[in-house]
């Protein structure tokens, strides 16, 4: 099976890294296109795949085409390639806010389309991707997409109406987490710790806490209570976070992302 990428930025790079590491595909099985010369050169040098400036060439030579371009260019690119589309091809998109109905209209024909919302931890094979598919897509097509996407993290099938929610809780959330880590590290530096050690302690604490949540199956409130000893340091910190509106700010931030995603 030949896989094609239209757009070879960071997310495409993360997916290429994961796909090739599985050993299921070789560099010769993949073709990519990018209008930006540095992206083409970097991708060619790092992964050894065939690179071109011609989006149509990718569609002509691939069974699965991954559209990993910025949302503002997606309509232009789809209209450019739609004359080359075959009914047996599968198209995977990573555009926030672009619905399956909208995509079908722009494709202008019966096309197998899967919408996805990945996140940047895919760069270290710890990504989280939500996916949904249109009516032309078969179970076999869906499994094909899951096999490809799971090479760089977890994949969950969700109803399309929840994909904007995925954007808020997962797609954009690494930014909130990085802000949290940076703030904790700043406080540690203020307390006398070196910057590099502060990032290590804060980052590992966040990663370990997430792992504990996912593997224990316990409610996050229960895990929080396990750390909060009566009259101890942690409950004091929790009191300050509640006082400063930590939960409310997080709730509103995720809600804002969902609202914006629906308007894209």
N, C-alpha and C positions, 0 to 999 in steps of 0.2 A: 504494500500500500504506500502510495506517495502522498506526503503531507506538504502543503504549501502555506507559506506565511506572506500575507500582504501587510507590510509594516513590521519592522524589525527593531523596535525599541526595547525598553527594559522588560516589559512583560513577555514579549516574544522571546527575549533572551532567556528568561527564567524557564519558560516552557521548553525551549530547545535544550537547555541544560538537563532538565528532568527527562525529556523524551529520549535523548541519546544515552543517558546514564542507565536507562532500563535495559539496554542491550537489544530491545525489540526492533529498533530502527537504526540504520546506519546513516551517515551524513549524505550518502548517495541517494537516500530515500526522501530527502527533503530539499525543497527549493524555496527561496525567499525573494521578496522584492521590497525595495525601499527607495524613495526618491532622494533621500539624504545620503550623500556619498560616504560620510564618516560612519553611518550606521551599516551601510553595505560592507565597507572594508572591515569594520570591527567584527561583524557577524561572520564574514567569510574567514577571517583569520582565527577567530576563536573556535568556530564549530566545523569549518571545512565544508559547509553546504554550498550548493550552487546559488549564486546571487544574480539578480537582474534588476534593471530599472523598469521592466515591463510587467505590469500587473496581469495583463492578459496571458502572458507566458506562464505565470504561476497557475492560473485557472486551467489552461490547456494541459498542464502536466501533472496535476494533483487530483487525488480522489477526495481528500479532505482539505478544505481551504480555511485557514484561520485568519479572520479579519481583525488585525490588532493595530488599527489606526485610530487616531483621535476622532471623537464623535463628530466634530465639525467637518471632517473630510469624508465621512462614511457614505453620504448620498452620492457625492461626485464619483467616488471609487466604484460603488456598486453599479451605477449607470455606465461606467466605463467598461466593466467586465461582463455585464449581463448577456451580451451577445455570444459569449464563450461558454456559458453555463450548460452543463449536461444534467439530466434528471437524476443520474445515479450519484451525483456529487453531494457532499455534505459540507455545509458552511457553518462555522463556529464564529460567533461575534463576541466582542467584549466591550460593546458600547453601552454605557449607562443611559437609561431613559428611552432608548430606541426600542419600541415594542415589536413583537412578532408581526402584528398587523401592519405596522409602519414599514418594517423590513420587507414583508411580502409585497407591499404596494410598490416599493422602490425596485425590488427585484423584477417585478412585472411578469412573473411566470411561476409555475409550480417549482418551488425550490425547497430542499430540506435545510431548515435553519434551526440552529441551537443558539439561544442567548445565554451568555454567562456573565457572572460578576466575580472575578478573582480578586486577590489582594496581594500586596507587595511581599509578604513573607514567602510567596512562591519562589522568590529569589534564593531562598535557602531550603527549598523543598518542604516548607511548613505552611503552605498557603491554605486558604479556605475558599472554595469556589461554589457558588450556587448556579444551577443550570435549569433551563426549561426549553421545551422544543415545540415546534409547530406541528400541525396535523399531518404533514407530508413525511415527517420523520418517523422511522420505525424503531422498535425496541433494539434491533441490532445496531442501528445508527447511534442511538443513545448510548449503548454500551461501548461503541467505538470511541465516542467522545469522552466518556468517563475514563476509559483506559488511557487516553492521551492526557487528559487534564489531571488525573490522579498521580501522574509522574512527578508533580511538584506540590502535592498536598492532598487534603481531603476534598471530596466532592459530594455535594448533596443536591438531589433533584427537588425543586420547589415549584409550586404553582407560580405562573408568571406574575400574578398580582403581588407576590411577596418578594420579587427580585429587587424592587426599590428598597424594601426593608433590609434585604441582604446588603445592599450598598451602604446603608446606615450603620448596621451592626457589625459588618465585617469588611466590606470593601474600603470604607474610609477610616475605619477604627484604628488601624495602625498609627495614624497621625495622632489620635488622642492618647494612645498608649505611649508613644514616643515623648509626647509632652509631659505625661505623668512621670516617666523615667527621668527625663531631664530635670523636672522640678525636684524630684527626690534626690538626684545627684547634686543639684545646686545646694540643697540643704546640707548634704553630707560634706561638700566642699567648704561651706560656711562653718561646719563643725570641725574642720581641720583635715579631712581626708583628701587625698590627691584625686584629680579629676578622673583619671583612668580607672582607679579602683572604685570610685563612686559609681561609674557607669557599669562596672562589672557586678558590683553588689546589687544595684537597683535592677539591672537587666536580668540577672539570674533569678532574683526574687520574683519578678513578673513571670518569667518563663516557667519557673518551678510551680508557682501558684496556679497557672493555667493548666499545667500538666496534672497537678493534683486534682483540680476540679474535674477534668475530663476523664481521668482514670479512676477516681474514687466513686463517681456518680452521686456524690453528696451535693446537697443544696449549697449554693455559695454563702448563704446566711449561716448555715451550720459550720462551714469551714471558717468563716470569720469569727464565730463564737469560740471556736477551738483555740484561737490565738489570743482572745481577750480574757486575761485573768482578772479576777475581782480586784479593783483598786490598782491595776497595773498600768504599764506604759501604753499598751496598744489601745485599750479602751479610751485612754486620754486622747490619743490621736484620732480615734473614730469620732469622739465628741467634737473635736475641732473641725473635722471634715464635714460632719452633719451641720454644724453651725455655719460653715462657709458655703453650704449648698452644693456639696460635691455631687451627690446623687441627682439632684435636680438639674444641675448644669450638664451632667452627662446625658440625662434623659432628653433635655432640650436640644443638645447638640446632635444626637442621633435622629431626633424628630425633624430637625432642620435639614439634615442630609436627605432624608426620605422625601421631604417636601420639594427640595430642589431637584432631586432625581426625577420626580414625576413631571417636572416642568421642562426637562431637557428635550 
